[in-house]
């Protein structure tokens, strides 16, 4: 009797261990934008591809819209291992101590996605991701959102129109200097708090790619949008390095494949999503959309490109010059 009970117990333990072994590896993927933005859709694509390519051995749980962690919390949560994967905007790495990433915040440095890709797919992009490793972070990919435009409750046609305005920005010394160059007052604020701040007048305006403006309904509380496209907003998909290095090699390879597919998807849909969001903003009738003339856009460019030189001490002159070389940017030829 005792032997049979022991055998039953051993059998139950083996079954239990087998069930445990079959439990999928869970990756919590947290981000702060809506699920129907380029980043939100790409995160879901990665989750889908990860499940397919690993045969269900990995389950990616996507938490959109700051439902798990807010802007200011998520990086620490990743380093502590409370969440495994993030896709923060590139501006988030400056406060972490990797200031070179703020090269992406420099106004008017990229004219188009082709210029951008020369950097993110080239040596500079790889070198920047490598700088995250000592922080316990592995950089996996760059995902686009789009080019930012200014919005406010009064018309914006010249740099002087932003003078004295309280403008929400991400935490970035480059973006602070950008706003000061226009005579505006930069206000650092978590993304999830921006709508209410605009609605109550805590801030007067902001800068965003149109997909973010629309999906967060900021167009409902901003009367004017000017398509300055003065700066780029993109993301780096990052993972807790200890977690990533601890994965079985075959699983890690399958996830890298899933990330490559999700990245191609992300960067294909970014412009499409921003274009459709712009049409939706126009159709809403709540925001007047203004397209600046060539001369008006040049005035913004002349006001903002000097920020590059001012930020050399922070971002690194060598990093800025390397980007200039890759894309053929000539600040003196405006």
C-alpha positions, 0 to 999 in steps of 0.5 A: 500500500505504501509502495503504491501510494509512493508510486502514485506520488512520484507519478503525480510529481512527474506529471506536474514537472512535465506540465511545468516544463510545457509552460510557455516563456512569458515576455511582458511587452509594455508601451505607452501609446495606443494599440492602433498606432504603428508601435501598437500594431507592430508590438502585436505583430511581434507577439503573433510571430513569436508564438508562431515561430516558437511553436507556442513556447513563447507567449508575448503579453502586450500592455498598451497605453501605459496600462502596465507602466508609465513613461517614467516608470518603464525603464526602471521596471525593465532593468529590475526584470519586472517587465522584459521588453519595451519600445521607448522613444529614443529620447528616453535613453538620454536620462538613462545616461546614454546621451548620444541617442538624443542625436535623433531629437535634433530638429530638421536633421532628417529630411525623410525616411531614407536618410533615417534608415542610413543611420538606423541600419548603419554603423551609427545605429548599431554603435548606439544600441551597443551603448545600452549593454552596460545598463543591462539592456539589449537593443533589438531594433529601431521602429519608426513612428514618424515626423513631428508637427507642432499643435496649439490653440492659436495659429502657427505660421512662424517661429514667433507664433510659439513665443511664450507658449508652454509646450509639452516635450519628452524628457530630452535636453535637445528638445528643451533647447529646441523649444527655447530656440523658438522662445517657447517654454518646454514642459516635460510631461508623461505621454499619458498626461498630455491630453488632460494637460492640453484640455485644462490649459496646463500646457498650450501645445505640443509636438507629435507625429500625427498618429499619436496626436489622433489616437490620443485624441489631442486634436479634440483639444488643439485648435491648430496643427501646422505640418512642420515635420521638424523632428523625428520620433522613433523607438528602440525595441529593447529587452532585459539583457539578463533575461535575453541572454538566459533564453535557450539559443534556439528560442532566442534565434526564433525571437530574433526572426520574429523581431525582424519581421515585426520591424519590417512591418512597423516601418512599412506601416508608419507613414501609412498610419500617419497619413490616414491619421492626418485625414481623420484629423481633417475630417473631424473638423476640430483642428485646423490643419495648416501646411507651411509654405516653403519659405515658412518652413525654411524660417523654422529650419533656420531658427532650429538648426543652430540647436545642433551646435549647441548640443554638441557637448551633450550629444557628442560632436563625433556622433553628430558629425557621423550622422551628417556624413551618413546623410549628407547634411550640411548645416551651413547651406540652408 
